[in-house]
Amino acid sequence: MTMSGAELYIGLMSGTSLDGVDAVLLRADPAGQVQALAHEYQPFGAELRAELLALNSPGENELQRAALAGNAIARVYATACRALLNAQRRVPQEIRALGAHGQTVRHRPGDFDGTGFTLQLLNAALLAELTGIAVVHDLRSRDLAVGGQGAPLVPAFHRAALAQPGSDIVVLNVGGISNVSLLWADGRCGGFDCGPGNCLMDGWIHRHQGASYDAGGQWAAQGQVHAGLLAALLAEPYFHQAPPRSTGRDLFHLGWLDERIAAHAPEASAVDVQATLLELSARCVADSLAAHAPGRWQELLVCGGGAFNDALLGRLHALLPGVTVATTDHRGLPPMQVEGAAFAWLAMRHVRGLPGNLPAATGGTGFRVLGSYTPA
């Protein structure tokens, strides 16, 4: 705790892009006002990334592989945490808790038995040992237990950090999956997952060019949208499902794409498929807002890796006339710090015994304190 009574938390987030972990140092005062102070990024090694991608689909010896991947994730998280502390000349004893998301490999809320499950790989006990800091983890399961989707969890934080009096604002996070937070001027707040953000574009360019992502959307911009393929992709039932809704790589993966290419666009060039995937990412945002959150939105604030895809931002601007499209930098919060800050905020809410979910976004039947606590 600082001299002012404020506490320091670290949020550790690795999303569906599967590229690495963002670590964010957050200051929270006694009233709950927060400020992101610093950020570090630690990439996943190629072997771990490939294993995590494989664990998104059924395979051999999954239990052992998932457990070992949870150990590996804890080690990467601890490395990111140490780098952040060292850069800020802080020691573990100054940090009240870590908010550690883990790596989602399956997300099936409501399926099978009416409750379903969500699985984020992380050995929280190992992370606590490696860092000497208490860990708040398993942050989605409690919302599923009260009938919710367990996602999106960030709208409540977006309201706390980015809402502006008198403005209706959409916050769009474009990671592997894209999700929106709806911040109305009257204080109401909601949100839902839109669909694929970067996951299909990243996978496609990696297959055809060996790159991890399409920098600035430059490759996509060289192609032409294939109208037949786009229509087939948009016919996915998820896009027509009313909120609350959430999704993940267990639906939107390259196998899903390959089936639709084979059926509807076998002649399409690789670059035209990339252009079509970028259009899909933009359309699933614009279409879902029109269908499920119509209104006079003043701003669309973009965060996550997609905030750096100029071609995607251009399409969003074209599809949302009258809406100012900008990144969260416009509100003083860098795009790559938003999700890490959100999970630090959720750790703070857990420690203080405050609810972290937003039933209007997740569909849960009530507000709940989220997560489990592993002491240092």
Summary of the structure (lengths in Angstrom):
residues: 376
radius of gyration: 19.7
end to end distance: 15.8
largest distance: 65.3
contacts: 1373
relative contact order: 0.17
helix: 43%
strand: 22%
